Amino acid sequence: MRRLLNTLFVTTEDAYLGLDGENVVAFQGKEELARFPLHTLNGIFAFTYAGASPALMGACAKREVNLCFCTPSGRFLARAVGQSSGNVLLRRMQYRCADDPAVSCRIAKNMVYGKVFNGRWSIRRTMRDHGMRVDLEKLGGASDLLKDALPGILAAESLDSLRGLEGEAAAVYFSALDEMILNNKEDFYFAGRNRRPPLDRMNAMLSFVYALLANDCASALESAGLDSFVGFLHRDRPGRSSLALDLMEELRPCLADRFVLSLVNNRTVKAGDFEERESGAVIMTDAGRKVLVKAWQERKREEITHPYLKEKMPWGLVPYVQALLLARHLRDDLEEYPPFLWK
């Protein structure tokens, strides 16, 4: 089993990363801010425009440390990737499957099934835990609609019909998300999904966390020997990690969305952790991002029992396990790709 090492989040916008021996060093101008042993890190996320030295990028690629660059608001910019160590036969099988619409649909509908299943159980858990504080009729109606959508997803025969069903289910799920916000409703509300730019605090956090999760999934896929840019549900687009977006679909409701809801409901984040730009965009402040990434690291260390393997593991290892299960399916070791079905 892969060890869950630490992830370094650099949120100081003008910080520059360098390599000194076996240490990652963060500089602000000529001042050294901090240093961290490289061998203790699984990934580095730099929310800064200053960048990193070629020596550090090379060292991360050699040691398979995921080095990712994002804008301060969390939008993905680039990843440092070294020579691929993946099995060429596995990748050739992946490309053949991606080129076959029927095979792509068969894999993708399991991922969409996992997403809708987990969205429904997220709603059901809120109804169970906070039944006196929420509109049970509204949440129950959304849960029933998502349940009714599951057989149709499994029966989908084309990617276009599958995308239509996924879009309808996502609209139902997001219509219930505001009801799952239990505190600070005057500052944190959800009227619908918006991005590029996010226009409210909830969407700002969702976009930021989705960026973190997508890069975790991309790193997991590359570690399993797969090409994170060649997907099944999300088709090829230059610069987009399509397979990472596929893999994260089933983890959005149970990992990313539940995490954002917990930040609000536990009053971990406050209205002062955000700022509104003249364009109407809402982004997190530097202090707000630090609060979020600290809580994200803590969430990834929490243990769960994997529903397919029946083994205990940290949340942070779930993308790696799902990537390995997908690789096993592509090798014909598993008849179907088993999505992560959370309860």
Secondary structure, 3 states (H helix, E strand, C coil): CCCCCEEEEECCCCCEEEEECCEEEEEECCEEEEEEEHHHEEEEEECCCCCECHHHHHHHHHCCCEEEEECCCCCEEEEECCCCCCCHHHHHHHHHHHHCHHHHHHHHHHHHHHHHHHHHHHHHHHHHHCCCCCCHHHHHHHHHHHHHHHHHHHHCCCHHHHHHHHHHHHHHHHHHHHHHCCCCCCCCCCCCCCCCCCCCHHHHHHHHHHHHHHHHHHHHHHHCCCCCCCCCCCCCCCCCCHHHHHHHHCCHHHHHHHHHHHHHHCCCCCHHHEEECCCCCEEECHHHHHHHHHHHHHHHHCEEECCCCCCEEEHHHHHHHHHHHHHHHHCCCCCCCCCCCCC
